[in-house]
Amino acid sequence: MKYLFFTNTPAHVHLYKHTIDQLQAQGHDVLVLGREYGCTEALLEYHDLPYEIYGKCDTTKFSLFRELPKQYLNIFRITRRYDPDWVFGVGAYAAHAGAITGTPVTLVLDTEPTSIDHSISRPFVNTFLTPDAFQKDLGKNHYRFKGFKESAYLHPDVFEPTCDVREKLGVEQDEPYVIVRLNAFGSHHDVGKSGFTDDQRRRLLETLSTYATVFVSDEGGTFDFDDIDADPFDLHPARIHDALAEANLLVADTQTMVTEAALLGTPAIRSNSFVGESDMGNFVELEANDLICNCVEFEHVLDRARELLGRESIEEEWTRRRDEYVEATEMVDLTELLTELALTAARHEPAGSQVEEREVFA
């Protein structure tokens, strides 16, 4: 079998990397179509995945729309040449690649606000996979799994942190540290959304640095560290989960790393304009189970950070909460599910035969 995977962002590389390894180990051909966005290509290289780059997108608003025609031309050219038996992805690129070759398509989705992407993908998708917490119905081919897309690589049965990350970061074994993740808000689903202002970023780092060493992961790469007691996170991006697993706290105005922190048993504070009554289901679910804190007001971010960093044994408490949540929800190893789903084609089984019975919200 020949499988085509789309990795438009770094998170997509993590989502599919273990499934790709397992399919290759069983003798199947795999090609990854990646986009030059953030550290996507660096991760593809690090994990030794077979890939081609179909286009680029920087972290400024509307960059994607400028590059879109060229990207689609490259995608169609490469897909026709490769002629896959199955396409996996996270959005319209994968759906339309499958359409031009008449190939079955599976998408893993977890973001409700991308309604346009859902609409232009739906006619060409054989299987939509979403977390149980996903708050939309995507039609008759929509299946839900217990967990999150990050369960493919951070489920406790899958992820094993390395023990040298503190040494690499230059912090002592008992030295508390915080990771701050700053969003560039350059993706199409970020248009009209915002996070911390420049002034709030500086106030946040000044506050956190009185309690712990602070490392900043800045998606846009523009943050000015002058006169700020914080350091850029400068390890290879593939090591971010090792660092996050050891951190005392994550504060972010982005999305994916907040879910990652929850699955690693690390306290996380999230604040951006997505937060509110129409927030995404996975963040509502995680906050309801006391694994993250969603904050609308910036002062609440500072108060919550002070409170969490002032508590003793917080690492043990959050690890216990994570373990109890994983057990109570019977969280799946999503890699195992994706691999088994991919192999249904080799056995000529229906595409949804390895997915749990579909459920929808009333």
C-alpha positions in Angstrom: 0.0 0.0 0.0 1.0 3.6 -0.6 0.1 6.2 2.0 0.2 10.0 1.7 0.3 12.1 4.9 -0.1 15.9 5.1 1.8 17.8 7.8 1.0 21.4 7.4 2.2 22.4 10.9 4.7 21.0 13.4 1.8 19.5 15.4 0.8 17.4 12.4 4.2 15.9 12.3 3.8 14.7 15.8 0.3 13.5 15.1 1.3 11.1 12.4 5.0 10.3 13.0 4.4 7.1 14.9 1.8 5.8 12.5 4.2 6.5 9.6 6.9 4.5 11.4 4.6 1.6 12.0 3.4 1.5 8.4 6.9 1.6 7.1 8.0 -1.2 9.5 5.3 -3.4 7.9 6.6 -2.8 4.4 4.2 -0.1 3.2 5.3 2.9 1.2 4.8 6.3 2.8 5.3 9.9 1.5 4.8 13.0 3.7 3.8 16.3 2.1 5.0 19.0 4.4 4.7 22.8 4.5 7.6 25.1 5.3 5.9 26.6 8.4 7.6 27.1 11.7 9.7 24.1 12.6 7.8 21.6 10.5 10.7 20.7 8.2 13.1 20.4 11.1 10.8 17.9 12.8 10.4 15.9 9.6 14.2 15.7 9.3 14.7 14.9 13.0 12.3 12.0 12.8 13.7 10.8 9.5 10.4 10.8 7.7 10.2 10.6 3.9 8.9 13.9 2.8 8.6 16.6 0.1 7.8 20.2 0.7 4.8 21.5 -1.2 5.0 25.1 -0.3 5.7 27.6 2.5 3.7 29.8 4.8 5.3 32.3 7.2 3.7 33.4 10.5 2.3 36.7 9.2 -1.4 37.1 8.6 -2.6 36.3 5.1 0.7 34.6 4.1 -1.3 31.4 3.5 -3.7 33.0 1.0 -0.8 34.5 -1.0 0.8 31.1 -1.3 -2.3 29.1 -1.8 -2.4 28.7 -5.7 1.2 27.6 -5.9 0.7 25.2 -3.0 -2.2 23.5 -4.7 -0.4 23.2 -8.0 2.5 21.4 -6.2 0.1 19.2 -4.2 -1.8 18.1 -7.3 1.5 17.5 -9.2 3.1 15.4 -6.4 -0.1 13.5 -5.6 -0.7 12.4 -9.2 2.9 11.3 -9.5 2.8 9.3 -6.2 -0.7 7.9 -6.8 -1.5 7.0 -3.2 -3.9 4.3 -2.0 -4.9 6.4 1.1 -4.5 10.0 2.2 -4.3 11.2 5.8 -4.3 14.8 6.9 -5.9 17.6 9.0 -7.8 19.7 6.4 -8.7 20.7 2.9 -5.3 20.0 1.3 -5.6 16.3 2.0 -9.2 16.2 1.1 -8.6 17.8 -2.3 -5.5 15.7 -3.0 -7.6 12.6 -2.5 -10.3 14.0 -4.8 -8.0 14.4 -7.8 -6.8 10.8 -7.6 -10.1 9.2 -6.4 -8.3 8.1 -3.2 -9.9 7.5 0.2 -9.2 10.3 2.7 -9.1 10.4 6.5 -8.9 13.7 8.4 -8.2 14.1 12.1 -9.8 17.3 13.4 -10.2 19.0 16.7 -10.9 22.7 15.9 -14.5 23.7 15.6 -14.0 27.3 14.3 -12.6 26.2 11.0 -16.0 25.8 9.4 -15.0 26.9 5.9 -12.3 24.2 5.9 -14.8 21.6 7.1 -17.3 22.6 4.3 -14.8 22.5 1.4 -13.4 19.2 2.7 -16.5 17.2 3.5 -17.5 16.1 0.0 -14.2 14.3 -0.4 -13.6 12.8 3.0 -14.3 9.1 3.8 -13.6 9.3 7.5 -13.6 12.3 9.9 -12.0 11.4 13.3 -12.5 13.8 16.1 -12.2 13.8 19.9 -15.3 13.0 21.9 -15.3 16.6 23.1 -15.6 18.0 19.5 -18.8 20.1 19.5 -19.9 19.7 15.8 -21.5 17.0 13.7 -19.6 16.5 10.5 -22.0 14.1 8.9 -22.4 10.3 8.3 -18.6 9.7 8.1 -17.8 11.3 11.4 -16.4 9.1 14.1 -15.3 10.0 17.6 -12.5 8.7 19.7 -11.7 8.9 23.4 -8.9 11.4 23.8 -7.3 14.2 21.8 -5.3 14.3 18.6 -2.3 14.8 20.9 -3.1 11.3 22.3 -1.2 10.0 19.2 2.1 11.0 20.7 1.6 12.0 24.4 -0.6 9.3 25.7 1.2 8.0 28.8 1.6 4.6 27.1 3.4 6.2 24.2 5.6 9.1 25.4 8.8 8.5 27.4 10.6 11.8 28.4 14.3 11.8 28.2 16.2 12.5 31.4 18.8 15.1 30.2 16.5 18.0 29.3 17.3 20.0 32.5 21.0 19.7 31.8 20.4 20.8 28.2 18.4 23.8 29.4 21.0 24.7 32.1 18.7 24.4 35.1 19.2 22.4 38.3 17.2 19.4 39.2 15.3 21.3 41.9 15.1 24.6 40.0 11.5 25.6 39.0 11.0 26.7 35.5 8.1 28.0 33.4 7.6 27.8 29.6 5.8 30.6 27.9 4.4 29.9 24.5 3.6 33.0 22.3 1.3 32.6 19.3 2.0 34.4 16.0 -1.7 34.3 15.0 -0.7 33.7 11.4 -2.9 30.7 10.5 -6.1 31.0 8.6 -8.2 30.1 11.7 -6.4 32.8 13.7 -7.6 35.7 11.5 -9.4 38.2 13.7 -8.1 36.5 16.9 -5.5 37.8 19.3 -3.5 36.9 22.4 -1.2 38.8 24.8 -0.3 42.3 23.8 3.3 43.4 23.9 2.8 45.1 27.2 1.1 42.1 28.6 3.9 39.8 27.4 6.5 41.9 29.3 4.4 42.1 32.5 3.8 38.3 32.3 7.5 37.5 32.0 8.4 40.0 34.8 5.9 38.3 37.1 6.9 34.8 36.3 10.6 35.5 36.6 10.2 36.3 40.3 9.1 32.7 40.9 11.0 30.6 38.4 13.4 30.5 35.5 11.4 31.4 32.3 11.9 30.1 28.8 10.0 31.6 25.9 8.9 29.7 22.9 7.9 32.5 20.4 6.2 31.2 17.3 6.7 34.5 15.5 10.4 34.8 16.5 10.1 38.5 17.0 10.1 38.9 20.8 12.6 41.3 22.2 14.4 39.9 25.2 16.2 43.2 26.1 15.7 44.1 29.8 13.6 40.9 30.4 14.7 38.2 32.8 13.8 35.3 30.5 15.5 33.2 27.9 14.5 31.9 24.5 13.7 28.2 24.3 16.7 27.2 22.1 16.8 23.4 22.2 15.8 21.5 19.0 12.0 21.9 18.6 11.7 18.1 18.9 12.7 18.4 22.5 9.9 20.7 23.5 7.8 17.9 25.0 10.7 16.7 27.2 11.0 20.3 28.4 7.3 20.6 28.9 7.0 17.4 30.9 9.6 18.8 33.4 8.2 22.3 33.6 6.4 23.6 36.6 3.9 25.6 34.5 3.0 26.5 30.9 1.5 29.9 30.1 0.3 30.3 26.5 -1.9 32.3 24.2 -1.7 29.5 21.7 -3.7 26.2 21.6 -1.9 22.9 20.9 0.8 23.2 23.6 -1.9 23.6 26.3 -3.4 20.2 25.5 0.1 18.8 25.3 0.8 20.1 28.8 -2.4 18.6 30.2 -1.5 15.2 28.8 2.0 15.5 30.3 0.7 16.3 33.7 2.0 19.9 33.6 -0.3 22.8 34.9 -1.2 25.1 32.0 -2.8 28.6 31.7 -4.3 29.6 28.4 -5.5 33.1 27.4 -6.5 34.4 24.0 -9.7 35.6 22.3 -10.9 32.1 21.6 -11.6 31.7 25.3 -15.2 32.2 26.2 -18.7 30.8 25.7 -17.9 29.5 22.2 -14.5 28.0 23.1 -13.3 24.7 21.5 -14.5 21.5 23.1 -11.2 20.1 24.0 -10.3 23.1 26.2 -13.7 23.1 27.8 -13.2 19.4 28.6 -9.7 19.8 30.0 -10.7 22.8 32.2 -13.8 20.9 33.5 -11.3 18.2 34.7 -9.0 20.7 36.4 -6.1 20.1 34.0 -5.9 23.6 32.5 -7.1 27.1 33.3 -8.7 29.2 30.5 -8.5 32.9 31.3 -10.4 35.7 29.6 -8.8 38.5 31.7 -5.1 39.1 31.7 -5.1 39.9 35.5 -6.6 36.4 36.0 -3.6 35.0 34.2 -1.2 36.7 36.6 -3.2 35.7 39.7 -3.5 32.1 38.6 0.2 31.9 37.8 1.2 33.2 41.2 -1.1 30.8 42.9 0.1 27.7 41.0 3.8 28.6 41.4 3.3 29.2 45.1 2.0 25.7 45.7 4.1 22.8 46.9 4.1 19.3 45.3 2.1 20.7 42.3 3.9 18.3 39.9 2.7 15.2 41.8 -0.8 16.6 42.0 -1.1 17.3 38.3 0.4 14.0 37.3 -2.2 12.3 39.5 -5.0 14.3 37.9 -3.7 13.4 34.5 -3.5 9.7 35.3 -7.0 9.7 36.8 -8.4 11.5 33.8 -6.7 9.1 31.3 -8.1 6.1 33.2 -11.6 7.4 33.8 -12.0 8.4 30.1 -10.4 5.2 28.8 -8.2 7.4 26.6 -7.1 5.6 23.4 -3.6 5.4 21.9 -4.6 7.3 18.8 -1.5 6.1 16.9 -2.8 2.5 17.4 -6.2 3.5 16.1 -4.8 5.4 13.1 -2.4 2.5 12.2 -5.2 0.0 12.4 -7.5 2.2 10.3 -4.8 2.5 7.6 -4.4 -1.2 7.5 -8.1 -1.8 6.8 -7.4 -0.9 3.2 -4.8 -3.6 2.9 -7.4 -6.1 4.2 -10.2 -4.6 2.0 -12.3 -3.7 5.0 -14.7 -0.7 5.3 -12.9 2.5 6.2 -14.8 2.9 9.5 -14.6 -0.6 10.7 -11.8 0.1 13.3 -13.5 3.2 14.7 -15.9 3.1 17.6 -19.6 3.5 16.8 -20.3 7.1 15.8 -21.8 9.5 18.3 -23.1 13.0 17.8 -24.2 15.7 20.1 -27.9 16.3 20.5 
